[in-house]
Amino acid sequence: MTVQKRYDVAIVGAGFSGLCMGIKLQEAGIDSFVILEKADEVGGTWRENTYPGCACDVQSHLYSYSFEGSPDWSRKFAPSGEIFQYMLRATDKYALRSRIRFGHQVVHAAFDVEAGLWRIRTRDGDVVTARAFVLGTGPLHVPMIPNIPGLETFEGKAFHSSQWAHDYDFRGKRVASIGTGGSAIQYVPAIADAVEQLYVFQRSAPWILPKPDRPYSKLEQTLFRLSPQLRKLHRAWLYVRNEARILPIMNPRLAQPLEKIASLYMRSLVEDPSVVDKLTPDYTIGCKRVLLSNDYYQVFNRSNVELVTEAISQIHESSVVTADGVERAVDAIIFGTGFHTDPRNYLQTLKIEGVDGKDLLTHWAKGAEAYLGISVAGFPNMFELVGPNTGLGHNSLIFMIESQVHYIIECLKLLETKKAKTMDVRPQALRDFNEELEERLEDTVWTSGCRSWYTQEDGKNIAIWPGFSFRYRARTRHVNPDHYVWTPQAQQHTVAGGAMSETEIQTEIDIAAPPSVVWSWLTDFSGFREWNPMVTAADGPATEGSVATLQYRSSVGVPLRFEVRITRTARERELRWVGSRLGISGEHYFELIPVDAGTHLVHGEVFRGLLAGPLGFVFRNQVPVFEAFNRALKEVAERQVDDTIVAPTGGTAPARP
Ligand SMILES: Cc1cc2nc3c(=O)[nH]c(=O)nc-3n(C[C@H](O)[C@H](O)[C@H](O)COP(=O)(O)OP(=O)(O)OC[C@H]3O[C@@H](n4cnc5c(N)ncnc54)[C@H](O)[C@@H]3O)c2cc1C
């Protein structure tokens, strides 16, 4: 069934980003929002990545929400399952579950300039409209599977690390693991023991440092529980220490001592000098993500593990062939090949159209760019979380997410205070921001000549924030209104901060009726009986300029009041068109204006239609208008049932005339 809903904010994704957005919207009193999540559970990265050994590589006391610290982390770098549980707890604690529409994959979002609304469509055809559109689709979410000739002919088990085959028994199997990034260095040691033979295919060696991991003692956990201040201090200390890791990245000369440490670490663990050579990276440390592990290097001392550095040229039914012609028989292939990190790839299944139908991916043909990684020119009221150039190699991404969420809420507040319909970043502000990024990227280790998932084909860094994360926090503390173009709300009437929108009027006009029945008809049109409509105040007959108040009492007993105006001016353009098709010119139009319908509903939608023709005939059956109105009322009722919100309206309604 197609569901049409209207919200202040629609968020895509229920990972750390989307959940944080939801929590902070509630905190800011913006209750009208929905989170659309394609999966059937929250968690994003931590729902998907369940491979053996999966854990964060930023300390859990820091890799968690600042406002939702936990004293219970079992170890410094918690395993994936524990992070996932943390997210489930946060979802329930902040009562977000009822806000999330699971199984809703967003496939299309288009901005309606006139209405100032995003129309967002899911794969199943549901449509949501929202004033603001927030993308929390995740930067590491769409698996990257290399295009290796013959892959489709492989008859064994093949899967990506983020889609781990938990039912696959590795015992006695010959396994090819392709890729040596953050995931592979975690699962390779975890399966090396079980498999008969493991081939680790490496294209480029990672720099690896020891992981300062250990379990937290019961005493530490108790102290953190007793003293949140101590826990916060611990978090702050971790933050400062991690932040210092950006120094060698921004100043490659400082990287040399770090390379020495990493090199010594590797040599101390790997026995075979020829393997040491193969494991030694050929680029400056920090150019690609520096990995942390205490058990990866030792794997290469095992007799059942081989490090293969020749490029893979072909895959056959049951083997992997490298460029040197060597064929290795395998039963399974694991792709530890990471994710599509370029938004132009990972947003392929989500078409986003801004002003004048401008397609986001076409707009980004030369590379993804967004002002502060959040706003894209020509896409008003759209906000990205973990957008271009806001990833971190050295610290917690959640710190960046919280900064962005704060900024977006500031934007929403400004829309309100400025009584603006839309805000659209000025192209010049975006250009200046990009120039600044490019300047800052110069002379960093990222431009020292390596290819990584931080960069696109032409070498442009599209992923990483070049600098201290606290600088980004400072930049996102306040919105500079001069960096945006603000368009005023087109209509006079607003409800609960919502933007005005207008329901399109179509051509269905047939039966006529005399004006004397207008008021009663308005209270009585199809589908509204169940709402017990009552005209509470009508100032005379239904002629131009007259106004009535329509009160609806829903089944949950919450009153909703609408103003009905008979007017000449409403959407005359469309109505004239309708009239001209019928060979008449309209004289009376009506508007249904929600005036008091609770604190967060129907967002100022004005429902308009042609009421009477020149001979005083009422054109009934303007089905689309009434259907839209009816849908909106139903939505209100559903929300009220969901949220058990009591609308502030009161008063008893006089009997129907
Ligand atoms: C193995 C692994 C380890 C990591 N470790 C760390 C770490 O230690 N520290 C760190 O800072 N970062 C780490 N990261 C990065 C991590 O992705 C981020 O920290 C964070 O989880 C991103 O959250 P997110 O909500 O932006 O994206 P995600 O967690 O990817 O969530 C995105 C959500 O959006 C949903 N979605 C996507 N498209 C649609 C659509 N069209 N319609 C509806 N729903 C959609 C997805 O189903 C998903 O639930 C790691 C990543 C991986 C893969």
The ligand as an ORCA input file, in Angstrom:
! r2SCAN-3c Opt
* xyz 0 1
  C      34.428     -2.613      9.775
  C      34.340     -1.150     10.063
  C      34.947     -0.626     11.183
  C      34.869      0.731     11.456
  N      35.497      1.208     12.567
  C      35.441      2.526     12.829
  C      36.095      3.067     13.983
  O      36.688      2.352     14.766
  N      36.034      4.393     14.191
  C      35.377      5.229     13.333
  O      35.366      6.437     13.567
  N      34.740      4.741     12.239
  C      34.759      3.428     11.973
  N      34.129      2.937     10.865
  C      33.368      3.850     10.007
  C      31.852      3.741     10.312
  O      31.225      3.434      9.115
  C      31.347      5.025     10.929
  O      32.044      5.277     12.107
  C      29.857      5.052     11.283
  O      29.403      3.815     11.700
  C      29.053      5.581     10.135
  O      27.734      5.695     10.551
  P      26.628      6.132      9.504
  O      25.345      6.106     10.223
  O      27.046      7.380      8.846
  O      26.660      5.008      8.369
  P      26.275      3.491      8.462
  O      26.665      2.923      9.754
  O      26.822      2.846      7.239
  O      24.684      3.495      8.399
  C      24.016      3.851      7.230
  C      22.611      3.278      7.292
  O      21.871      3.783      6.190
  C      21.097      2.743      5.629
  N      20.874      3.100      4.231
  C      21.810      3.299      3.285
  N      21.223      3.653      2.122
  C      19.897      3.692      2.366
  C      18.766      4.005      1.557
  N      18.893      4.353      0.281
  N      17.535      3.954      2.123
  C      17.376      3.620      3.429
  N      18.429      3.291      4.226
  C      19.666      3.345      3.701
  C      21.942      1.514      5.814
  O      21.186      0.326      5.775
  C      22.568      1.778      7.176
  O      21.789      1.232      8.207
  C      34.197      1.580     10.566
  C      33.601      1.067      9.419
  C      33.674     -0.281      9.161
  C      33.022     -0.812      7.918
*
